[in-house]
Amino acid sequence: MLRRVRRRPGVLFKATCPNPQAVRRALAAREAGWGPEEISLLVSASEGHSRRNLKRSREEQWANAAEMAALGRDAFTMVGTISVAFDCPFDGRTPQERVLEDAERFATLGVTRIAIGDTIGSATPPRVRDLIGWLHGALPTATFIAHFHDSRGTGIANTLAAIEAGADPCRLRPRRHRRPSDKDRLWRGVYGQYLYRGPGDRAGRHGLRDGP
């Protein structure tokens, strides 16, 4: 797909990599002149989600993450993505301490851009402010990115809460699974400076823009 995409100045492309083979493919594409500039390294904050989504235990996936970080270190901007950082559909609520542990493990691998994933869309603004703010205090050398799903209609509110808590406003990625309501459109009008303007003005559907 990236081979066919028209490149534009200032627009970077990211590949999500669940295993070292995916990083090797991204490297090959980069060497061919059409690969991504950024890769995302996936781990799950719960054992149940790791086994069902990545088909590996958490420790097995962390071994993958270490290999992926070594492969991509000199070629890409790397983002460590922590899935089910708030709640897991299999194991229940995710302890904040587990999320911090994973963030610290990424930092040890040299990955200091860390995405906090609300994978099932269950987060609320108070929980977002609490977790993002706490992580900032515990690991100030990291840049925290927020990734939200709008399954319960809280994606926009959670995005604003993450900004208030110190998440990088240029790298927030709300993902939507429904049409925006009138309330969403009002929020977009008030806080539109944060939102990516995509085709058809579907702001928020494809993430947030990478600049002012």
Residue frames as a rotation matrix with the C-alpha (Angstrom) as fourth column:
MET 1
0.572 0.820 0.000 0.00
0.820 -0.572 0.000 0.00
0.000 0.000 -1.000 0.00
LEU 2
0.453 -0.442 -0.774 2.75
0.193 -0.799 0.570 2.48
-0.870 -0.408 -0.277 0.92
ARG 3
-0.566 -0.687 0.455 4.33
0.570 0.072 0.818 1.95
-0.595 0.723 0.351 -2.48
ARG 4
-0.278 0.570 0.773 1.23
0.886 -0.159 0.436 3.48
0.371 0.806 -0.461 -4.06
VAL 5
0.539 0.516 -0.666 0.70
0.772 -0.620 0.143 6.34
-0.339 -0.591 -0.732 -1.60
ARG 6
0.378 -0.373 0.847 1.55
0.450 -0.726 -0.520 9.82
0.809 0.578 -0.107 -2.84
ARG 7
-0.118 -0.533 -0.838 4.08
0.993 -0.075 -0.092 11.29
-0.014 -0.843 0.538 -0.45
ARG 8
0.653 0.332 0.681 3.60
0.327 -0.934 0.142 14.80
0.683 0.130 -0.719 0.88
PRO 9
-0.414 -0.858 0.305 6.10
0.068 -0.364 -0.929 17.01
0.908 -0.364 0.208 2.70
GLY 10
-0.601 0.068 0.797 5.74
-0.738 -0.430 -0.520 16.77
0.307 -0.900 0.309 6.45
VAL 11
0.559 0.818 0.134 3.59
-0.822 0.527 0.215 13.62
0.105 -0.231 0.967 6.39
LEU 12
-0.621 -0.774 0.121 5.12
-0.782 0.604 -0.155 10.55
0.047 -0.191 -0.980 8.02
PHE 13
0.353 0.721 -0.596 3.86
-0.644 0.649 0.404 6.99
0.679 0.241 0.694 7.73
LYS 14
-0.304 -0.362 0.882 3.81
-0.924 0.339 -0.179 4.38
-0.234 -0.868 -0.437 10.49
ALA 15
-0.072 0.252 -0.965 3.78
-0.395 0.881 0.259 0.59
0.916 0.400 0.036 10.34
THR 16
0.414 0.270 0.869 2.41
-0.908 0.193 0.372 -1.41
-0.068 -0.943 0.325 13.27
CYS 17
-0.141 -0.641 -0.754 4.76
-0.582 0.670 -0.461 -4.31
0.801 0.373 -0.468 13.99
PRO 18
0.760 0.484 0.433 3.69
-0.631 0.393 0.668 -7.24
0.153 -0.782 0.605 16.17
ASN 19
0.786 -0.501 0.364 6.86
0.290 0.817 0.499 -9.28
-0.547 -0.287 0.787 15.55
PRO 20
-0.092 -0.935 -0.343 10.43
-0.082 -0.336 0.938 -9.06
-0.992 0.114 -0.046 14.17
GLN 21
-0.410 -0.027 0.912 9.34
0.821 0.425 0.381 -10.31
-0.397 0.905 -0.152 10.75
ALA 22
0.663 0.716 0.216 7.16
0.746 -0.611 -0.263 -7.22
-0.057 0.336 -0.940 10.38
VAL 23
0.608 -0.530 -0.591 10.11
-0.156 -0.810 0.565 -4.97
-0.778 -0.251 -0.575 11.21
ARG 24
-0.445 -0.801 0.400 12.24
0.258 0.313 0.914 -6.75
-0.858 0.510 0.068 8.61
ARG 25
0.011 0.529 0.849 9.55
0.997 0.063 -0.052 -6.13
-0.081 0.846 -0.527 6.01
ALA 26
0.909 0.309 -0.281 9.45
0.320 -0.948 -0.007 -2.46
-0.268 -0.083 -0.960 7.00
LEU 27
0.143 -0.944 -0.298 13.24
-0.131 -0.317 0.939 -2.29
-0.981 -0.095 -0.169 6.68
ALA 28
-0.478 -0.296 0.827 13.13
0.691 0.454 0.562 -3.86
-0.542 0.840 -0.013 3.23
ALA 29
0.475 0.730 0.490 10.45
0.878 -0.424 -0.219 -1.38
0.048 0.535 -0.843 2.15
ARG 30
0.787 -0.249 -0.564 12.51
0.014 -0.908 0.420 1.49
-0.616 -0.338 -0.711 3.52
GLU 31
-0.270 -0.957 0.103 15.58
0.083 0.084 0.993 0.35
-0.959 0.276 0.057 1.60
ALA 32
-0.347 0.232 0.909 13.43
0.916 0.294 0.275 0.16
-0.203 0.927 -0.314 -1.54
GLY 33
-0.958 -0.181 0.221 12.46
0.229 -0.949 0.217 3.79
0.170 0.259 0.951 -1.06
TRP 34
-0.329 0.908 0.259 8.81
-0.298 -0.360 0.884 3.52
0.896 0.214 0.389 -0.06
GLY 35
-0.277 0.190 -0.942 8.79
0.722 0.688 -0.073 2.24
0.634 -0.700 -0.328 3.52
PRO 36
0.775 0.631 -0.015 7.46
0.447 -0.532 0.719 3.90
0.446 -0.564 -0.695 6.68
GLU 37
-0.044 -0.759 0.649 9.37
-0.254 -0.620 -0.742 6.44
0.966 -0.198 -0.166 8.74
GLU 38
-0.366 0.048 0.929 7.93
-0.927 -0.103 -0.360 5.17
0.079 -0.993 0.082 12.03
ILE 39
-0.340 0.322 -0.884 7.14
-0.014 0.938 0.347 1.77
0.940 0.130 -0.314 13.50
SER 40
0.158 0.482 0.862 4.98
-0.943 -0.185 0.277 0.81
0.293 -0.856 0.425 16.45
LEU 41
-0.708 -0.458 -0.537 6.08
-0.239 0.872 -0.428 -2.10
0.664 -0.175 -0.727 18.65
LEU 42
0.199 0.966 0.168 3.15
-0.606 -0.014 0.796 -3.90
0.771 -0.260 0.582 20.25
VAL 43
-0.908 -0.205 -0.366 2.77
0.124 0.701 -0.702 -5.39
0.401 -0.683 -0.611 23.70
SER 44
0.186 0.982 0.038 -0.33
0.052 -0.048 0.997 -6.11
0.981 -0.184 -0.060 25.77
ALA 45
-0.428 -0.316 0.847 -0.62
-0.742 -0.411 -0.529 -5.06
0.516 -0.855 -0.059 29.40
SER 46
0.277 0.543 0.793 -2.60
-0.852 0.520 -0.058 -8.22
-0.444 -0.659 0.607 30.20
GLU 47
-0.701 -0.544 0.462 -1.74
-0.351 0.826 0.440 -11.87
-0.621 0.146 -0.770 29.79
GLY 48
-0.019 0.795 0.606 -5.15
0.412 0.559 -0.720 -12.75
-0.911 0.236 -0.338 28.40
HIS 49
0.808 0.332 -0.487 -5.06
-0.230 -0.583 -0.779 -10.13
-0.542 0.742 -0.395 25.65
SER 50
-0.104 -0.927 -0.360 -1.46
-0.894 -0.072 0.443 -10.97
-0.437 0.367 -0.821 24.74
ARG 51
-0.688 -0.177 0.704 -2.28
-0.037 0.977 0.209 -14.64
-0.725 0.118 -0.678 24.26
ARG 52
0.184 0.861 0.474 -5.45
0.585 0.292 -0.756 -13.99
-0.790 0.417 -0.450 22.26
ASN 53
0.873 0.197 -0.446 -4.34
-0.151 -0.760 -0.632 -11.00
-0.463 0.619 -0.634 20.19
LEU 54
0.287 -0.872 -0.397 -0.63
-0.957 -0.275 -0.087 -11.69
-0.033 0.405 -0.914 19.69
LYS 55
0.848 0.147 -0.509 -0.73
-0.230 0.968 -0.104 -15.49
0.477 0.205 0.855 20.21
ARG 56
-0.165 -0.931 -0.326 2.12
0.303 0.267 -0.915 -15.24
0.939 -0.250 0.238 22.72
SER 57
0.411 0.183 -0.893 2.58
0.911 -0.052 0.409 -14.82
0.029 -0.982 -0.188 26.45
ARG 58
0.997 -0.064 -0.041 3.63
-0.058 -0.991 0.118 -11.41
-0.048 -0.116 -0.992 27.71
GLU 59
0.343 -0.937 0.066 7.19
-0.230 -0.016 0.973 -12.55
-0.911 -0.349 -0.221 28.30
GLU 60
-0.059 -0.315 0.947 7.40
0.810 0.540 0.230 -14.07
-0.584 0.781 0.223 24.83
GLN 61
0.691 0.364 0.624 6.14
0.679 -0.622 -0.390 -10.81
0.246 0.694 -0.677 23.33
TRP 62
0.875 -0.442 -0.199 8.64
-0.273 -0.788 0.552 -8.79
-0.401 -0.429 -0.810 25.35
ALA 63
-0.045 -0.884 0.466 11.39
0.307 0.432 0.848 -10.94
-0.951 0.181 0.251 23.85
ASN 64
0.189 0.212 0.959 9.95
0.982 -0.018 -0.190 -10.02
-0.023 0.977 -0.211 20.46
ALA 65
0.967 0.252 0.046 9.89
0.252 -0.968 0.012 -6.35
0.047 0.000 -0.999 21.44
ALA 66
0.446 -0.877 -0.178 13.57
-0.130 -0.261 0.957 -6.41
-0.885 -0.404 -0.231 22.39
GLU 67
-0.295 -0.544 0.786 14.48
0.696 0.441 0.566 -7.92
-0.655 0.714 0.249 19.02
MET 68
0.457 0.547 0.701 12.25
0.877 -0.410 -0.251 -5.46
0.150 0.730 -0.667 17.16
ALA 69
0.940 -0.129 -0.315 13.80
-0.001 -0.927 0.376 -2.49
-0.340 -0.353 -0.871 18.96
ALA 70
0.024 -0.995 0.095 17.30
0.075 0.097 0.993 -3.71
-0.997 -0.016 0.076 18.08
LEU 71
-0.198 -0.048 0.979 16.33
0.921 0.332 0.202 -4.16
-0.335 0.942 -0.022 14.42
GLY 72
0.453 0.587 0.671 14.64
0.820 -0.570 -0.056 -0.78
0.350 0.575 -0.739 14.06
ARG 73
0.409 -0.229 -0.883 16.76
0.690 -0.556 0.464 1.44
-0.597 -0.799 -0.070 16.27
ASP 74
-0.504 -0.756 -0.418 18.86
0.267 -0.596 0.757 3.04
-0.821 0.270 0.502 13.53
ALA 75
-0.860 0.148 0.489 16.20
0.500 0.044 0.865 3.11
0.107 0.988 -0.112 10.82
PHE 76
-0.080 0.957 0.277 12.92
0.529 -0.195 0.826 4.33
0.845 0.213 -0.491 12.32
THR 77
-0.562 0.212 0.799 11.28
-0.738 -0.564 -0.370 6.51
0.373 -0.798 0.474 14.90
MET 78
-0.631 0.280 -0.723 9.98
0.298 0.948 0.107 3.85
0.716 -0.148 -0.682 17.27
VAL 79
-0.222 0.663 0.714 6.81
-0.872 -0.463 0.159 3.96
0.436 -0.588 0.681 19.37
GLY 80
-0.970 -0.032 -0.241 6.13
0.082 0.890 -0.449 1.40
0.228 -0.455 -0.861 22.08
THR 81
-0.275 0.952 0.135 2.40
-0.672 -0.290 0.682 0.66
0.688 0.097 0.719 22.16
ILE 82
-0.990 0.035 0.139 0.82
-0.093 0.584 -0.806 -0.73
-0.110 -0.811 -0.575 25.33
SER 83
-0.445 0.877 -0.182 -2.55
-0.201 0.100 0.974 -2.27
0.873 0.470 0.132 24.50
VAL 84
0.386 0.784 -0.487 -5.42
0.419 0.321 0.849 -2.65
0.822 -0.532 -0.204 27.03
ALA 85
-0.662 -0.735 0.148 -3.76
0.256 -0.407 -0.877 -0.06
0.705 -0.543 0.457 29.29
PHE 86
-0.512 0.554 0.656 -7.09
-0.811 -0.563 -0.158 0.66
0.282 -0.613 0.738 31.02
ASP 87
0.170 0.638 0.751 -9.17
-0.694 0.618 -0.368 -2.51
-0.699 -0.459 0.548 30.77
CYS 88
-0.869 -0.407 -0.283 -8.86
-0.493 0.649 0.579 -5.95
-0.052 0.643 -0.764 29.21
PRO 89
0.055 0.959 -0.278 -11.89
-0.919 0.158 0.360 -7.84
0.390 0.236 0.890 27.85
PHE 90
0.264 -0.022 -0.964 -10.43
0.002 1.000 -0.022 -11.07
0.964 0.004 0.264 29.26
ASP 91
-0.354 -0.571 -0.740 -8.61
0.732 0.324 -0.600 -10.11
0.582 -0.754 0.303 32.48
GLY 92
0.573 0.665 -0.479 -10.58
0.819 -0.449 0.356 -7.08
0.022 -0.597 -0.802 33.65
ARG 93
0.989 -0.141 0.053 -9.16
-0.144 -0.988 0.058 -3.78
0.044 -0.065 -0.997 34.87
THR 94
0.400 -0.915 -0.043 -5.46
0.557 0.280 -0.782 -3.25
0.728 0.289 0.622 34.17
PRO 95
0.597 -0.236 -0.767 -3.38
0.698 -0.318 0.641 -2.17
-0.395 -0.918 -0.025 37.19
GLN 96
0.962 -0.269 -0.036 -1.64
-0.262 -0.886 -0.383 1.16
0.072 0.378 -0.923 36.67
GLU 97
0.328 -0.892 0.312 1.54
-0.559 0.083 0.825 -0.40
-0.761 -0.445 -0.471 38.03
ARG 98
0.216 -0.199 0.956 1.54
0.583 0.812 0.037 -2.86
-0.783 0.549 0.291 35.11
VAL 99
0.878 0.142 0.457 1.34
0.464 -0.491 -0.738 -0.01
0.119 0.859 -0.497 32.60
LEU 100
0.748 -0.661 0.063 4.25
-0.648 -0.707 0.284 1.77
-0.143 -0.253 -0.957 34.28
GLU 101
0.204 -0.671 0.713 6.24
-0.104 0.709 0.698 -1.47
-0.973 -0.216 0.074 34.31
ASP 102
0.431 0.013 0.902 5.72
0.810 0.436 -0.393 -1.83
-0.399 0.900 0.177 30.57
ALA 103
0.975 -0.087 0.202 6.59
0.014 -0.893 -0.450 1.82
0.220 0.442 -0.870 29.91
GLU 104
0.514 -0.830 0.217 9.82
-0.672 -0.233 0.703 1.38
-0.533 -0.508 -0.677 31.86
ARG 105
0.180 -0.424 0.888 10.64
0.354 0.870 0.344 -1.76
-0.918 0.252 0.307 29.89
PHE 106
0.762 0.102 0.640 10.22
0.645 -0.221 -0.732 0.14
0.066 0.970 -0.234 26.65
ALA 107
0.892 -0.441 0.100 12.46
-0.448 -0.892 0.053 2.93
0.066 -0.093 -0.994 27.96
THR 108
0.322 -0.789 0.523 15.11
-0.298 0.440 0.847 0.33
-0.899 -0.429 -0.094 28.84
LEU 109
0.224 -0.166 0.960 15.02
0.783 0.618 -0.076 -0.77
-0.581 0.769 0.268 25.20
GLY 110
-0.797 -0.568 -0.204 15.60
0.375 -0.731 0.570 2.83
-0.473 0.378 0.796 24.09
VAL 111
-0.445 0.750 0.489 11.97
0.604 -0.152 0.783 3.38
0.661 0.644 -0.385 23.09
THR 112
-0.824 0.045 -0.565 10.84
0.467 -0.510 -0.722 6.55
-0.321 -0.859 0.399 24.85
ARG 113
-0.625 0.758 -0.189 7.78
-0.759 -0.533 0.374 7.39
0.183 0.376 0.908 22.72
ILE 114
-0.972 0.235 -0.002 5.10
0.214 0.883 -0.419 5.33
-0.096 -0.407 -0.908 24.41
ALA 115
-0.524 0.851 0.002 1.49
-0.531 -0.329 0.781 4.98
0.666 0.409 0.624 23.31
ILE 116
-0.871 0.355 0.338 -1.14
-0.193 0.386 -0.902 4.21
-0.451 -0.851 -0.268 25.95
GLY 117
-0.821 0.498 -0.280 -3.93
-0.208 0.196 0.958 2.25
0.532 0.845 -0.058 24.29
ASP 118
-0.437 0.813 0.384 -7.57
-0.613 0.043 -0.789 2.34
-0.658 -0.581 0.480 25.35
THR 119
-0.973 -0.211 -0.096 -8.08
-0.206 0.596 0.776 -0.74
-0.107 0.775 -0.623 23.22
ILE 120
-0.588 0.809 0.020 -11.72
0.793 0.571 0.212 -1.47
0.159 0.141 -0.977 24.05
GLY 121
-0.476 0.382 0.792 -12.84
0.097 -0.872 0.479 2.15
0.874 0.305 0.378 24.51
SER 122
0.322 0.646 -0.692 -13.65
0.728 0.298 0.617 1.80
0.604 -0.703 -0.374 28.21
ALA 123
-0.646 -0.655 -0.393 -11.57
0.756 -0.474 -0.452 4.68
0.110 -0.589 0.801 29.59
THR 124
0.641 0.768 0.003 -13.16
0.750 -0.627 0.212 7.77
0.164 -0.134 -0.977 31.11
PRO 125
0.464 -0.487 0.740 -11.68
-0.003 -0.837 -0.548 11.29
0.886 0.252 -0.389 31.40
PRO 126
0.716 -0.250 0.652 -10.89
-0.698 -0.274 0.661 10.98
0.014 -0.929 -0.371 35.14
ARG 127
0.753 -0.453 0.477 -9.08
0.245 0.866 0.436 7.69
-0.611 -0.212 0.763 34.60
VAL 128
0.604 -0.539 0.587 -7.20
0.665 -0.064 -0.744 9.14
0.439 0.840 0.320 31.62
ARG 129
0.571 -0.383 0.726 -6.05
-0.417 -0.897 -0.147 12.17
0.708 -0.219 -0.672 33.60
ASP 130
0.772 -0.236 0.590 -5.04
-0.533 0.263 0.804 9.97
-0.345 -0.935 0.077 36.50
LEU 131
0.712 -0.494 0.500 -3.04
0.511 0.852 0.114 7.45
-0.482 0.174 0.859 34.47
ILE 132
0.532 -0.524 0.665 -1.35
0.600 -0.319 -0.733 9.84
0.597 0.789 0.145 32.03
GLY 133
0.633 -0.274 0.724 -0.49
-0.506 -0.854 0.120 12.32
0.586 -0.442 -0.679 34.78
TRP 134
0.791 -0.317 0.523 0.89
-0.347 0.471 0.811 9.57
-0.503 -0.823 0.262 37.02
LEU 135
0.674 -0.547 0.496 2.99
0.716 0.648 -0.258 8.10
-0.180 0.529 0.829 34.21
HIS 136
0.589 -0.442 0.676 4.45
0.147 -0.764 -0.628 11.53
0.794 0.470 -0.385 33.44
GLY 137
0.645 -0.315 0.696 5.55
-0.742 -0.477 0.471 11.92
0.183 -0.820 -0.542 37.03
ALA 138
0.721 -0.319 0.615 6.96
-0.138 0.804 0.579 8.41
-0.679 -0.502 0.535 37.28
LEU 139
0.064 -0.676 0.734 8.78
0.835 0.439 0.332 8.42
-0.547 0.592 0.592 33.92
PRO 140
0.539 0.252 -0.804 9.46
0.034 -0.960 -0.278 12.06
-0.842 0.123 -0.526 32.95
THR 141
-0.502 -0.808 -0.307 11.96
-0.340 -0.141 0.930 11.13
-0.795 0.572 -0.204 30.23
ALA 142
-0.638 0.321 0.700 9.23
0.675 0.671 0.307 9.50
-0.371 0.668 -0.645 28.11
THR 143
-0.790 0.523 -0.319 6.87
-0.608 -0.730 0.311 11.11
-0.071 0.440 0.895 25.63
PHE 144
-0.657 0.612 0.441 3.40
0.287 0.743 -0.605 9.69
-0.697 -0.271 -0.664 26.18
ILE 145
-0.836 0.433 -0.338 0.95
-0.478 -0.269 0.836 9.31
0.271 0.860 0.432 23.32
ALA 146
-0.458 0.747 0.481 -2.73
-0.350 0.346 -0.870 8.47
-0.817 -0.568 0.103 23.78
HIS 147
-0.890 0.222 -0.397 -4.66
-0.295 0.383 0.875 6.08
0.346 0.897 -0.275 21.54
PHE 148
-0.591 0.747 0.304 -8.42
-0.392 0.063 -0.918 5.95
-0.705 -0.661 0.256 22.08
HIS 149
-0.828 0.546 0.128 -11.30
0.425 0.462 0.779 4.00
0.366 0.699 -0.614 20.64
ASP 150
-0.787 0.570 0.235 -14.69
-0.607 -0.784 -0.131 5.69
0.110 -0.246 0.963 20.68
SER 151
-0.774 0.456 -0.440 -16.70
0.290 0.872 0.394 2.54
0.563 0.177 -0.807 21.38
ARG 152
-0.156 0.713 -0.684 -18.66
0.987 0.077 -0.144 4.22
-0.050 -0.697 -0.715 24.19
GLY 153
0.551 0.456 0.699 -18.68
0.621 -0.784 0.022 7.76
0.558 0.422 -0.714 22.84
THR 154
0.871 -0.239 -0.429 -15.93
0.259 -0.518 0.815 9.05
-0.417 -0.821 -0.390 25.13
GLY 155
0.302 -0.840 0.451 -13.11
0.953 0.262 -0.150 9.34
0.008 0.475 0.880 22.59
ILE 156
0.198 -0.197 0.960 -13.18
0.336 -0.907 -0.256 13.13
0.921 0.373 -0.113 22.22
ALA 157
0.851 0.162 0.499 -13.52
-0.379 -0.467 0.799 13.75
0.362 -0.869 -0.336 25.97
ASN 158
0.797 -0.603 0.042 -10.70
0.431 0.616 0.660 11.31
-0.423 -0.508 0.750 26.68
THR 159
0.222 -0.710 0.668 -8.53
0.854 -0.189 -0.485 13.05
0.470 0.679 0.564 24.10
LEU 160
0.384 -0.020 0.923 -8.98
-0.155 -0.987 0.043 16.38
0.910 -0.160 -0.383 25.85
ALA 161
0.968 -0.033 0.248 -8.31
-0.241 0.139 0.960 14.78
-0.066 -0.990 0.127 29.24
ALA 162
0.568 -0.809 0.154 -5.06
0.806 0.584 0.094 13.32
-0.166 0.070 0.984 27.91
ILE 163
0.127 -0.488 0.863 -3.97
0.492 -0.725 -0.482 16.73
0.861 0.486 0.148 26.63
GLU 164
0.668 0.194 0.718 -4.74
-0.437 -0.679 0.590 18.25
0.603 -0.708 -0.369 30.03
ALA 165
0.942 -0.285 0.175 -2.66
0.013 0.553 0.833 15.52
-0.335 -0.783 0.524 31.69
GLY 166
0.250 -0.916 -0.314 0.34
-0.593 -0.401 0.699 16.23
-0.766 0.011 -0.643 29.47
ALA 167
0.230 -0.154 0.961 0.09
0.611 0.791 -0.020 13.78
-0.757 0.592 0.276 26.57
ASP 168
-0.784 -0.596 -0.173 1.75
0.203 -0.510 0.836 15.03
-0.587 0.620 0.521 23.40
PRO 169
0.105 0.945 -0.310 -1.11
-0.138 -0.295 -0.946 16.92
-0.985 0.142 0.099 21.65
CYS 170
-0.011 -0.150 -0.989 0.48
-0.970 -0.237 0.046 16.39
-0.241 0.960 -0.143 18.24
ARG 171
-0.753 -0.383 -0.535 0.42
-0.527 0.838 0.143 12.62
0.393 0.389 -0.833 18.56
LEU 172
-0.481 0.681 0.553 -2.99
-0.425 0.370 -0.826 11.77
-0.767 -0.632 0.111 19.99
ARG 173
-0.884 0.133 -0.448 -4.88
-0.366 0.399 0.841 9.20
0.290 0.907 -0.304 17.96
PRO 174
-0.335 0.828 0.450 -8.60
-0.530 0.229 -0.817 8.87
-0.779 -0.512 0.362 18.67
ARG 175
-0.986 0.063 -0.152 -10.07
-0.088 0.580 0.810 5.99
0.140 0.812 -0.566 16.66
ARG 176
-0.412 0.910 0.053 -13.76
-0.794 -0.330 -0.511 6.00
-0.447 -0.253 0.858 15.90
HIS 177
-0.962 0.168 0.218 -16.23
0.236 0.909 0.343 3.21
-0.140 0.381 -0.914 15.19
ARG 178
0.030 0.999 0.040 -19.37
0.922 -0.012 -0.387 5.27
-0.386 0.049 -0.921 14.65
ARG 179
0.037 0.059 0.998 -20.51
0.654 -0.756 0.020 8.50
0.755 0.652 -0.067 13.06
PRO 180
-0.910 -0.382 -0.162 -19.72
0.374 -0.588 -0.717 11.63
0.178 -0.713 0.678 15.09
SER 181
0.081 0.950 -0.301 -22.65
0.995 -0.096 -0.037 13.02
-0.064 -0.297 -0.953 17.01
ASP 182
0.588 0.186 0.787 -23.60
0.338 -0.941 -0.030 16.70
0.735 0.284 -0.616 17.09
LYS 183
0.962 -0.273 -0.027 -21.85
-0.065 -0.321 0.945 16.93
-0.266 -0.907 -0.327 20.47
ASP 184
0.246 -0.912 0.328 -18.65
0.762 0.391 0.516 15.59
-0.599 0.123 0.791 18.87
ARG 185
0.139 -0.155 0.978 -18.91
0.861 -0.469 -0.196 18.21
0.490 0.869 0.068 16.15
LEU 186
0.907 0.194 0.373 -19.28
-0.005 -0.882 0.471 20.93
0.421 -0.429 -0.799 18.77
TRP 187
0.706 -0.708 -0.025 -16.17
0.166 0.131 0.978 19.70
-0.689 -0.694 0.209 20.60
ARG 188
0.065 -0.706 0.705 -14.30
0.966 0.221 0.132 19.64
-0.249 0.673 0.696 17.31
GLY 189
0.502 0.176 0.847 -15.32
0.526 -0.839 -0.138 23.21
0.687 0.515 -0.513 16.65
VAL 190
0.976 -0.101 0.193 -14.08
-0.213 -0.617 0.757 24.36
0.043 -0.780 -0.624 20.06
TYR 191
0.401 -0.857 0.323 -10.88
-0.300 0.211 0.930 22.30
-0.866 -0.470 -0.173 20.10
GLY 192
0.979 0.137 0.152 -10.32
0.092 0.365 -0.926 21.99
-0.182 0.921 0.345 16.36
GLN 193
0.507 -0.850 -0.143 -6.72
-0.846 -0.460 -0.269 23.12
0.163 0.258 -0.952 16.60
TYR 194
-0.202 -0.598 0.775 -5.84
-0.705 0.638 0.309 19.64
-0.679 -0.485 -0.551 17.84
LEU 195
0.324 0.542 0.775 -7.69
-0.016 0.822 -0.569 17.68
-0.946 0.172 0.275 15.19
TYR 196
-0.809 -0.539 0.235 -6.55
0.148 0.200 0.969 16.26
-0.569 0.818 -0.082 11.88
ARG 197
0.101 0.836 -0.539 -8.71
-0.613 -0.374 -0.696 17.41
-0.784 0.401 0.475 8.98
GLY 198
-0.688 -0.360 0.630 -9.18
0.137 0.789 0.600 14.41
-0.712 0.499 -0.493 6.75
PRO 199
-0.927 0.373 0.045 -11.26
0.025 -0.060 0.998 13.81
0.374 0.926 0.046 3.60
GLY 200
-0.064 0.996 -0.059 -14.84
0.395 0.080 0.915 14.85
0.917 0.035 -0.398 4.14
ASP 201
-0.231 -0.108 0.967 -13.83
-0.652 -0.721 -0.237 16.70
0.723 -0.685 0.096 7.34
ARG 202
0.718 0.426 -0.551 -13.97
0.079 0.736 0.673 13.48
0.692 -0.526 0.494 9.37
ALA 203
-0.046 -0.784 0.619 -11.78
-0.676 -0.432 -0.597 15.01
0.735 -0.446 -0.510 12.03
GLY 204
-0.009 -0.057 0.998 -10.61
-0.951 0.310 0.009 12.54
-0.310 -0.949 -0.057 14.63
ARG 205
0.898 0.430 0.096 -11.20
-0.384 0.871 -0.306 9.45
-0.215 0.238 0.947 12.49
HIS 206
0.738 -0.662 -0.132 -7.66
0.294 0.491 -0.820 9.20
0.608 0.566 0.557 11.21
GLY 207
0.100 -0.718 -0.689 -5.85
0.995 0.070 0.072 10.67
-0.003 -0.693 0.721 14.19
LEU 208
0.806 0.123 -0.579 -4.47
0.256 -0.954 0.154 14.08
-0.533 -0.272 -0.801 14.96
ARG 209
0.875 -0.435 0.213 -2.22
0.089 -0.289 -0.953 16.10
0.476 0.853 -0.215 12.77
ASP 210
0.419 -0.821 -0.387 1.52
0.906 0.408 0.115 16.19
0.063 -0.399 0.915 13.31
GLY 211
-0.695 -0.703 0.150 1.98
0.688 -0.711 -0.146 19.94
0.209 0.002 0.978 13.51
PRO 212
-0.536 0.491 -0.686 0.40
0.291 -0.656 -0.697 23.27
-0.792 -0.573 0.209 14.42
